Amino acid sequence: MTLIDETSTIPAGGPTLEQVRRVVTDLPGPRSAAILARKADAVAAGVAHSMPVSVVAAGGGVVVDADGNSLIDLGSGIAVTSVGNAHPKVAAAVAAQAAQFTHTCFMVSPYESYVDVAEALNRLTPGDFAKKTALFNSGAEAVENAIKIARKHTGRQAVVAFDHGYHGRTNLTMALTAKSMPYKSGFGPFAPEVYRVPGSYPYRDGLTGAEAAARAITLIEKQIGADNLAAVIIEPIQGEGGFIVPADGFLDAVVAWCRANGVVFIADEVQTGFARTGAMFASEIFGIEPDLITTAKGIAAGLPLAGVTGRAEIMDAAHAGGLGGTYGGNPIACAAALAAIDAFENDGLIERAQQIGAVLTDRLGAIRENDPRLGDIRGHGAMIAVEFVDPETGAPDAALTAAVAKACVTEGVIILTCGTFGNVIRFLPPLSIGDDLLNEGIDVLATALQGA
């Protein structure tokens, strides 16, 4: 079977993989099954996987497995390959850097590409004020360092996170993360001085943004005290918690309260950053200027890189040697990031995210007109979710969600679930996907719903 079609074109760059959905074996096929059997023997059981395939190629809007199955990619490796897999600019930059040097450790022998990435983040992130950046390896590591910086800057210890939030799997970030299974259960005790308050969940709490903010602020003031609080951290659109979009005015009010009380406001844009929401950063959609922003995932198109960017006076609070890490800002990852940022800025990907969002919301809205089990459709840009419910009670329907996702996978569509209650399907397609594949993926979802 030929996997390469030299006549095919892929929006916004990418390899010339044939852009089709093609299921030629049961999933997993025999070659993938053999590799997954080896995984079961060699890899720790805690490292699970949701797709029964072993990947050999990806690009545009498809992922190809070892058996020649070509799957529609509506997950982007959890919002990582936003520019598309193996984007030509990224692949060329990585190869060129690898041929020069792979590592020196920036803390030992600095190099220009780290500085280039920092300058780009300082320029791109919201806020017309002096900024600085530090680079790390993962989103969780960026979050940990943002908390370190905020504590050092304020001289305070307490940190507030929100219901339904997800911030990572390390000890501190598990404490910040709301959901127990599979992220926290059995892994405690967790880092101290982390507190949780309700945020804004319009579909379920029925509150205005101002009302939800007042509720959160009251709890912070009465149960923690502003004078003890170093930072408030929140995803502008909560990711793993269910793509929850806060009501208008909620984030503004929380930011204003933080400013008035000397509390560092941290926007966790690990999933929402880099054109994913139809803006370079989701904070722009809500008109807020965070003190610190954490980034990762889409920043380097699959290479491990993360950043903390923020007000220069806050970022400079840490003493020399207090921030860093052996691999943080690795030169190959920095090269990938610079190429990805070039694509985000110059290949029309912000506009493409908006177009993808319009297709998803229109198609899903049409399905909901005849199926009340689709309780809520929400999100921005190429970050859209459907919350499935019992139409009689509005209760979360995790069983339906799992059944629909499984049916989509069987038919060759990569679908991700999320939500505190396990009842949300999230759509995170690469911004390089074509409308034909996007619509075909939704067609498969619609058929799966009919059979569920």
Protein Blocks (a to p, Z undefined) as FASTA:
>chain_A
ZZbdfkbcceeiaafbdcddddfbdcddfklmmmmmmmmmmpcfklccfbdcddfbdehj
bccdfkopacddfklnnoilmnoghifklmmmmmmmmmmogceojmlmgcfklmmmmmmm
mmmpgcjddddddddfbfklmmmmmmmmmmmmnopabdcddehiafbjbfklmmmpmblb
lmlgopaccdehiacdddddfklnopafklmmmmmmmmmmmmnopmlpmbdcddfbackl
nopacdehklmmmmmmmmmnopacdddfklmgghlnopablklmnopacfbdcdefjlno
opacddddddfklmmmpcghiagcfkgopaklmmmmmmmmmmmmmnopmmmmmmmmmmmm
mmmmmmmmmomklmbgcdehjbdcdddddfknopacfklmmmmmmmmmmnopacddedjk
lpaccddddfkbcfklmmmmmmmmmmmmmmZZ
